[in-house]
Amino acid sequence: MTQVASPEAILCEFDGVELKAGKRTYNLERRGDEFWVEMDDPSSDSQSEYRPRIERKVVMTTGSHHQQMYWLGDEGDRKVQYLPFTYLTKEKRWITRDASFLSPPHRKRTPQNGTWNIGCKNCHATHGRTKLTGSFSEYQTSSMDTQTAELGIACEACHGPGQAHVEANRDPLRRYKLHLSDQPDTTIVHPGRISHTRSSQICGQCHSINFLPSTDELSYWSEHGYRYRPGDDLSETRFVFQLNQNLDAPIRAQVLSDPAFVRDHFWSDGMVRVSGREYNGLLETPCYQRGELSCLSCHVMHKTDDDPRPLVEWANDQLNHTMEGNGACLQCHQQYESDEALAAHTHHSATSTGSSCYNCHMPHTTYGLLKAIRSHQIDIPNAETQQLVGRPNACNLCHLDKTLDWTADHLYDWYDIQKPLLAKDDREIASSILWILRGDAGQRALAAWSMGWQPAQQASGTDWMAPHLSNLLVDPYDAVRIVAGRTLRTLPSFADFTYDDAGSAKQRNDAAKRVVKQWGSSRPAGDSFRGRPLLFDANGERNVKEIVRLLRKRDHRIVHLKE
């Protein structure tokens, strides 16, 4: 996750690259095994066009699966600053750091010193200590002597301090006795041999929205790092935020001081909507509360010998290879083990994606890393929740060409889930189109990603998607445009479509028009749209009047999802 910058660690072409963010230019250069950036001095208070140029060495990298970020050092201080660009590893291209997050278009940030030291290192390294000399409110100008036990997520992050374990097991006779017995090694924490609550807390120390509960804990953390060690009770030293719980006065004051906090992390009913916070979702899940479900019910931190997948494939989600299908849920819900019982429950063929437990009970309603991610709060599809909360329901994330009314009818017929009173648009227009045209930026990003999801494409068809995606190519949010552009290229005849998501407003508008024109030149016959709630008339022409009406009702509130 975090590595010292080296030719092996850095995944991009670095030498001779020029990057631009606004009026600022960054020149990248490789010098032997070192990597350097020439840039404007961020500490300069010059108001003129000219700013002094400085050089900074790249000292660390973060990320490798989807994105990679680069950290710049400064002589005489352990505080680092981020290069304000992110490298997309699969697409082999650079985007601005602001574009890599779903953040408001008018909030363009300048590179900050110390972000890694006070934040990122807490989870992207092992046992970090900030060691801040000044106050937290002045961390960007204060010096730091930040230290970690190891860069990256190493053994002690999950197993706790290992000194006693190493010393005890220098004795080979002890090792063999333990190996041949059923007795645990008490000198180290084994997450698989403790309770499901304590085991999950090991993951939750990072994969959660949590606070230090007092200023005393904050001071201790700055100097010594978190008190929590694997196997401890996380709740004794950390407050894991759940929207529906009673809040202590200090925590309530902290939340109220930032009114955007809740909406930047949660749907309004308390379900997490940002990636990397799966533990919060697990805590709200009945299978955890009333059963033995834990993170290790599905995930393994070490690839098993019987896993036939390549290492890189396992590492993407770190799922046990027996849990990729319905195996995880069938551990407890064995009544659905047979194909007949499963199909009777799901009302889909047992071999279809509609009979995947994950797709119905852990749908892609979480956002992060420029994509949709499965919710880790196991839930039941409900049309009323989508109506009241705005969170897309599982049925309409797959059946993108259907209305919420269609979903409500089926949920009532199949599961006796009461149908809510729905507005006219929810009865007559496909939910995905409503998310795209009138939804907030987070809903638009989820809709754009879902249109590129293969199970949804198979269930909904793709012949109608391109002109609706064209509306997102001009979206004010960089991340929405990036996701929409990716999805567009998954559609037939658009694989080679050229589109610069960072281009000028005119360039993006021209691209949207080209999409509509290209789709129109080979669009299906009008009959294929007849009776479908997709805003096309009997001739296959777009209902522009309705599209404009819905765009005028768009939710323009500021969305900044804190993944």
C-alpha positions in Angstrom: 0.0 0.0 0.0 2.8 2.4 0.9 6.3 2.0 -0.4 9.6 3.8 -0.5 9.8 5.4 -4.0 12.0 3.2 -6.2 12.0 2.0 -9.8 10.2 -1.2 -8.6 7.5 0.7 -6.7 6.7 3.5 -9.2 4.2 2.2 -11.8 4.1 5.1 -14.2 6.4 6.5 -16.9 8.0 9.3 -14.9 10.9 10.8 -16.8 10.2 13.7 -19.0 6.5 14.0 -18.1 4.9 17.5 -17.8 1.7 17.8 -15.8 -0.5 20.9 -15.5 -3.1 21.9 -12.9 -4.6 25.2 -13.7 -1.7 27.6 -14.2 0.8 25.4 -12.3 3.2 23.1 -14.2 5.0 20.1 -12.7 8.0 18.6 -14.5 8.8 15.0 -13.6 12.3 13.6 -13.9 14.1 10.4 -13.1 17.7 10.6 -11.9 19.2 7.2 -11.7 17.0 5.4 -9.1 15.6 8.7 -7.7 12.5 10.6 -8.9 12.2 14.3 -8.7 9.5 17.0 -9.4 10.2 20.6 -10.4 7.3 22.8 -9.4 6.2 26.2 -8.1 7.2 26.8 -4.5 3.9 26.2 -2.6 5.1 28.4 0.3 5.6 31.4 -2.0 3.1 34.2 -1.3 3.8 35.8 -4.6 0.6 37.2 -6.2 2.2 37.6 -9.6 2.2 35.1 -12.5 5.8 34.2 -11.6 6.5 31.9 -8.7 9.8 30.7 -7.6 10.5 27.1 -8.8 11.8 24.4 -6.5 12.7 20.8 -6.7 11.3 18.1 -4.5 12.2 14.4 -4.3 9.5 11.7 -4.5 10.0 9.7 -1.3 7.0 7.4 -1.1 4.2 6.0 -3.1 0.7 4.9 -2.0 -1.5 2.5 -3.9 -1.0 0.0 -6.7 -4.3 -1.8 -7.7 -6.3 1.1 -9.1 -4.4 4.3 -8.5 -1.0 5.5 -7.3 -0.1 8.7 -5.5 3.3 10.2 -4.9 4.6 12.0 -1.8 7.3 14.7 -1.9 9.8 15.1 0.9 11.5 18.2 2.3 15.0 18.2 3.7 15.2 18.5 7.5 11.6 17.4 8.1 9.7 14.1 8.0 6.6 16.0 6.8 5.6 15.1 3.2 3.4 16.8 0.6 1.4 15.1 -2.1 2.0 15.6 -5.8 -1.5 16.9 -6.8 -1.9 14.2 -9.4 -3.0 10.6 -9.4 -1.9 7.9 -11.8 -4.6 5.5 -12.9 -2.8 2.2 -13.3 -5.1 0.3 -15.7 -5.7 3.3 -18.0 -2.1 4.4 -17.7 -2.9 8.1 -17.5 -2.7 11.0 -15.0 -5.6 12.9 -13.5 -5.5 15.6 -10.9 -5.8 14.5 -7.3 -9.1 16.5 -7.0 -10.6 14.5 -9.9 -9.7 11.2 -8.3 -12.3 12.0 -5.5 -15.9 12.9 -5.8 -15.5 16.4 -4.6 -17.1 19.7 -5.5 -15.8 21.3 -8.7 -15.2 24.7 -7.2 -13.1 23.3 -4.3 -9.8 23.0 -6.0 -7.1 22.5 -3.3 -3.4 23.5 -3.4 -1.0 20.8 -2.3 -0.9 20.5 1.5 2.0 19.6 3.7 1.4 17.0 6.4 -1.7 15.3 5.1 0.0 11.9 5.1 1.6 12.5 8.5 -1.7 13.2 10.3 -4.1 11.1 8.3 -3.0 8.6 5.6 -0.3 7.0 7.6 -2.8 5.9 10.3 -4.0 3.1 8.0 -1.6 3.0 5.1 1.3 2.2 7.3 1.8 0.2 10.5 1.8 1.9 14.0 2.4 5.4 12.8 3.3 8.2 15.3 2.7 11.8 14.0 5.0 13.5 16.5 3.7 17.0 15.8 5.6 19.9 17.4 2.8 22.5 17.0 -1.0 22.5 17.3 -3.2 20.5 14.9 -4.8 23.6 13.6 -1.4 24.6 12.3 -0.1 21.2 11.2 0.7 22.5 7.7 3.3 24.9 9.0 4.4 22.9 12.1 7.4 20.5 11.9 6.9 16.8 12.3 9.1 13.8 13.2 6.7 11.2 12.0 7.7 7.6 12.4 6.1 4.2 11.6 7.0 0.7 12.6 6.8 -0.3 8.9 5.5 1.3 5.7 2.5 -0.5 4.3 0.1 -2.9 6.2 2.5 -5.3 7.8 2.1 -8.3 10.2 1.8 -6.3 13.4 -1.1 -4.2 12.0 -3.3 -7.4 12.3 -1.4 -9.6 14.8 -0.2 -7.0 17.3 3.3 -6.5 18.6 5.5 -9.4 17.6 8.6 -9.2 19.8 7.5 -11.8 22.3 6.4 -14.1 19.5 9.8 -13.9 17.8 11.8 -14.5 20.9 9.7 -17.4 22.1 9.8 -19.2 18.7 13.5 -19.1 18.4 13.2 -22.4 20.1 12.5 -25.0 17.3 11.2 -27.5 19.8 8.5 -25.1 20.9 7.5 -24.5 17.3 7.2 -28.2 16.4 5.1 -28.9 19.6 2.7 -26.1 18.7 2.5 -27.2 15.1 1.6 -30.7 16.1 -0.9 -29.7 18.8 -4.2 -27.9 18.7 -3.0 -25.3 21.2 -2.8 -21.6 20.1 0.4 -19.6 20.4 -0.4 -17.2 23.1 2.5 -14.9 22.3 0.7 -13.4 19.3 -2.9 -12.5 18.3 -4.5 -14.8 15.7 -7.6 -13.0 14.3 -9.1 -16.3 13.3 -9.0 -17.7 16.8 -10.7 -14.8 18.7 -14.4 -13.8 18.9 -16.1 -12.5 15.8 -16.4 -9.1 17.4 -12.7 -8.7 18.4 -11.7 -10.2 15.1 -13.8 -7.7 13.1 -12.4 -4.8 15.3 -9.0 -5.5 13.9 -10.3 -4.6 10.5 -12.4 -1.9 11.9 -9.4 0.0 13.3 -9.0 1.3 9.8 -12.1 0.3 7.8 -14.4 2.6 9.8 -15.5 6.1 10.5 -14.1 6.6 13.9 -12.9 9.3 16.4 -10.5 9.6 19.2 -12.9 10.2 22.1 -11.0 12.9 24.0 -8.2 15.5 23.8 -6.1 13.3 26.0 -6.3 10.5 23.5 -5.5 12.9 20.7 -2.3 14.1 22.5 -1.3 10.5 23.3 -1.9 9.5 19.6 0.2 12.3 18.3 3.2 11.2 20.3 2.8 7.4 20.6 0.2 6.4 18.0 -3.1 4.7 18.7 -3.4 2.8 22.0 -5.4 0.1 20.3 -3.6 -3.2 19.6 -5.2 -6.2 17.8 -7.2 -8.3 20.3 -8.1 -5.3 22.4 -11.6 -3.9 22.6 -11.6 -1.1 20.0 -14.5 0.7 21.7 -12.3 1.4 24.7 -10.1 3.8 22.8 -11.9 4.7 19.7 -15.5 5.9 19.0 -16.8 4.1 15.9 -19.5 6.4 14.5 -23.0 5.0 13.9 -25.6 7.5 12.9 -28.4 5.9 14.8 -26.6 5.6 18.2 -26.7 8.1 21.1 -23.7 10.3 20.9 -21.6 11.5 23.8 -21.4 15.3 24.2 -17.8 15.7 22.8 -18.6 13.6 19.7 -22.0 15.3 19.2 -20.2 18.7 19.3 -17.6 17.5 16.8 -20.3 16.4 14.4 -22.4 19.5 14.8 -19.4 21.7 14.1 -19.2 20.2 10.6 -22.8 19.9 9.3 -21.5 18.2 6.1 -19.9 15.4 8.1 -22.9 13.0 8.0 -23.9 13.6 4.4 -20.3 13.2 3.2 -20.2 9.7 4.7 -23.7 8.3 5.1 -27.0 8.0 3.3 -29.6 9.8 5.4 -30.8 6.5 7.0 -27.3 5.8 8.4 -25.9 3.4 5.8 -22.4 4.2 4.8 -22.0 5.5 1.2 -18.2 5.8 1.0 -15.5 3.1 0.5 -13.1 1.9 3.1 -15.6 2.1 5.9 -17.0 -1.5 5.8 -16.9 -2.0 9.5 -19.6 0.6 10.1 -21.8 -1.4 7.8 -21.0 -4.7 9.4 -22.0 -3.3 12.8 -25.5 -2.5 11.5 -26.0 -6.0 10.0 -28.3 -8.5 11.7 -26.0 -11.4 10.7 -23.3 -9.8 12.9 -25.5 -8.5 15.7 -27.4 -11.8 16.1 -25.0 -14.2 14.6 -21.3 -14.9 14.2 -20.6 -13.0 10.9 -17.2 -11.3 10.8 -14.9 -9.9 8.2 -13.1 -13.3 8.1 -16.4 -15.0 7.2 -15.6 -14.0 3.6 -12.1 -12.5 3.4 -8.7 -14.0 3.9 -5.6 -12.0 4.5 -3.2 -14.7 3.2 -4.0 -16.5 -0.1 -4.6 -20.1 0.6 -2.7 -22.9 -1.0 -5.8 -24.4 -2.6 -6.8 -21.1 -4.3 -6.3 -21.5 -8.0 -6.4 -17.8 -8.8 -3.3 -15.7 -9.6 -2.0 -13.7 -6.7 -3.0 -10.4 -8.3 -6.6 -11.6 -8.8 -7.0 -12.7 -5.1 -5.4 -9.4 -3.9 -8.1 -7.3 -5.5 -10.7 -8.1 -2.9 -8.9 -10.7 -0.7 -12.0 -12.9 -0.8 -11.6 -16.5 0.1 -12.0 -18.3 -3.3 -14.9 -20.4 -1.9 -16.8 -17.2 -1.1 -16.9 -15.7 -4.6 -20.4 -17.1 -5.2 -23.1 -17.7 -2.6 -20.8 -19.8 -0.4 -20.4 -17.0 2.2 -24.2 -16.8 2.8 -24.8 -20.5 2.6 -22.6 -21.0 5.6 -25.6 -20.0 7.7 -28.6 -19.9 5.2 -28.3 -23.6 4.2 -32.0 -23.7 3.3 -31.1 -22.1 -0.1 -28.4 -24.5 -1.0 -30.3 -26.4 -3.7 -30.9 -24.8 -7.1 -34.6 -25.3 -6.6 -34.8 -23.6 -3.2 -32.6 -20.8 -4.4 -34.7 -20.1 -7.5 -37.9 -20.2 -5.5 -36.4 -17.6 -3.1 -34.9 -15.2 -5.7 -37.5 -15.7 -8.6 -34.5 -15.9 -10.9 -32.8 -18.8 -12.5 -30.4 -20.4 -10.0 -27.5 -19.8 -12.4 -28.3 -16.1 -13.1 -26.8 -13.1 -11.5 -30.2 -12.4 -10.1 -29.7 -15.4 -7.8 -26.5 -14.0 -6.4 -27.0 -13.2 -2.7 -24.5 -10.3 -3.0 -26.3 -8.6 -5.8 -29.6 -8.4 -3.8 -28.4 -8.0 -0.2 -25.0 -6.2 -0.7 -25.7 -4.0 -3.8 -23.3 -1.4 -5.2 -24.4 1.6 -3.2 -21.0 2.6 -1.9 -18.7 4.9 -3.9 -14.9 5.1 -4.0 -11.9 4.7 -6.2 -13.9 6.1 -9.2 -16.3 3.2 -9.1 -19.2 1.6 -7.2 -18.5 -0.8 -4.4 -20.7 -3.3 -2.6 -22.4 -2.1 0.6 -21.2 -4.1 3.6 -24.4 -3.6 5.5 -26.4 -6.6 4.5 -29.9 -5.3 3.7 -33.2 -6.2 2.0 -34.3 -4.4 -1.2 -37.1 -1.9 -0.5 -38.6 0.6 -2.9 -39.6 2.9 0.0 -36.0 3.3 1.0 -35.0 4.5 -2.5 -38.0 6.9 -2.4 -37.2 8.4 1.0 -33.4 8.1 1.2 -32.3 8.3 -2.4 -30.1 5.2 -2.1 -30.5 3.0 -5.3 -32.1 -0.3 -4.6 -30.6 -3.6 -5.7 -33.4 -4.4 -8.2 -33.0 -1.1 -10.2 -29.2 -1.2 -10.1 -29.5 -4.3 -12.2 -32.7 -3.7 -14.1 -31.6 -0.2 -15.1 -34.4 0.0 -17.7 -37.2 -0.4 -15.1 -39.1 2.0 -12.9 -39.3 2.0 -9.2 -43.0 1.2 -9.6 -42.0 -2.0 -11.4 -39.7 -2.9 -8.5 -42.3 -2.2 -5.9 -44.8 -4.4 -7.7 -42.4 -7.3 -7.8 -41.3 -6.9 -4.2 -44.9 -7.0 -3.1 -45.8 -10.0 -5.3 -42.8 -12.0 -4.3 -42.1 -11.0 -0.7 -45.1 -9.2 0.5 -43.1 -6.0 1.0 -45.6 -3.2 1.1 -45.6 -0.9 -1.9 -45.3 2.8 -1.1 -47.2 5.6 -2.7 -45.0 6.7 -5.6 -44.7 10.0 -7.5 -45.6 10.1 -11.2 -41.9 10.1 -12.3 -41.2 7.0 -10.2 -44.1 5.3 -11.9 -43.3 6.3 -15.5 -39.5 6.8 -15.8 -36.7 4.3 -15.3 -34.9 4.9 -12.0 -31.4 5.0 -13.6 -32.5 7.9 -15.8 -33.9 9.7 -12.8 -30.6 9.3 -11.0 -28.7 10.6 -14.0 -30.9 13.6 -14.6 -32.1 14.8 -11.2 -29.9 12.9 -8.8 -27.1 14.3 -6.7 -23.5 13.8 -7.8 -23.1 10.5 -5.8 -26.3 9.1 -7.4 -25.1 10.1 -10.8 -21.7 8.4 -10.3 -23.4 5.1 -9.2 -25.7 5.2 -12.2 -22.9 5.8 -14.6 -20.9 2.9 -13.1 -23.9 0.6 -13.1 -24.4 1.1 -16.8 -21.0 -0.4 -17.3 -21.6 -3.4 -15.0 -21.9 -6.5 -17.1 -24.8 -8.1 -15.2 -26.8 -4.9 -15.5 -26.0 -4.6 -19.2 -27.2 -8.2 -19.7 -30.4 -7.6 -17.8 -31.2 -4.2 -19.2 -29.7 -4.1 -22.7 -27.4 -1.3 -23.8 -29.0 0.1 -26.9 -30.6 3.0 -25.0 -27.7 4.0 -22.7 -25.4 6.1 -24.8 -27.6 9.3 -25.1 -28.3 9.3 -21.4 -24.6 8.8 -20.6 -23.9 11.8 -22.8 -25.6 14.0 -20.1 -22.8 12.9 -17.7 -20.0 13.8 -20.1 -20.7 17.4 -19.3 -21.2 16.9 -15.5 -19.6 19.5 -13.3 -18.0 16.8 -11.2 -14.7 15.5 -12.6 -15.2 12.0 -11.1 -18.7 11.6 -12.6 -17.3 12.5 -16.1 -14.5 10.0 -15.7 -16.8 7.1 -14.7 -19.3 8.0 -17.4 -16.5 8.0 -20.0 -15.3 4.6 -18.9 -18.8 3.2 -19.1 -19.4 4.7 -22.5 -16.4 2.8 -23.9 -18.0 -0.5 -22.8 -20.9 0.0 -25.2 -21.0 -1.5 -28.7 -19.6 0.9 -31.3 -18.2 3.2 -28.6 -15.0 1.3 -27.6 -12.8 3.7 -29.5 -14.7 6.9 -28.7 -12.3 9.8 -27.9 -13.3 12.0 -25.0 -11.2 14.2 -22.8 -12.9 14.3 -19.4 -10.5 17.2 -18.3 -11.1 19.2 -21.5 -12.8 22.6 -21.7 -16.6 23.0 -21.3 -16.8 23.4 -25.1 -14.9 20.2 -25.8 -17.0 18.3 -23.4 -20.2 19.6 -24.9 -19.0 18.7 -28.4 -18.2 15.2 -27.2 -21.8 14.8 -25.8 -23.2 15.9 -29.1 -21.0 13.4 -30.9 -22.3 10.6 -28.7 -25.9 11.5 -29.5 -25.1 11.8 -33.2 -23.2 8.5 -33.3 -25.9 6.7 -31.4 -28.6 8.2 -33.7 -26.9 7.0 -36.9 -27.4 3.4 -35.9 -30.0 3.5 -33.1 -32.6 0.7 -32.9 -36.0 1.0 -34.5 -38.6 2.8 -32.5 -40.5 -0.4 -31.8 -37.7 -1.6 -29.5 -38.4 1.4 -27.2 -42.2 1.1 -27.3 -43.7 0.8 -23.8 -40.3 1.1 -22.2 -39.8 4.0 -19.6 -36.7 5.3 -21.2 -37.7 8.8 -22.4 -37.9 7.9 -26.1 -40.9 8.3 -28.3 -42.5 5.8 -30.7 -40.0 6.7 -33.4 -37.0 6.2 -31.1 -36.4 10.0 -30.7 -35.3 11.3 -27.3 -37.9 13.2 -25.3 -35.9 16.3 -25.0 -38.6 18.2 -23.3 -38.8 15.7 -20.4 -35.0 15.5 -20.2 -34.8 19.3 -19.8 -37.6 19.2 -17.2 -35.8 16.7 -15.1 -32.4 18.4 -15.4 -34.0 21.5 -14.0 -35.0 19.5 -10.9 -31.5 18.2 -10.4 -30.1 18.0 -6.8 -27.3 20.5 -6.9 -26.3 20.3 -3.3 -22.6 20.0 -2.6 -21.4 16.4 -2.5 -17.9 15.6 -1.2 -17.7 11.9 -0.4 -15.0 11.3 2.1 -13.7 7.9 1.0 
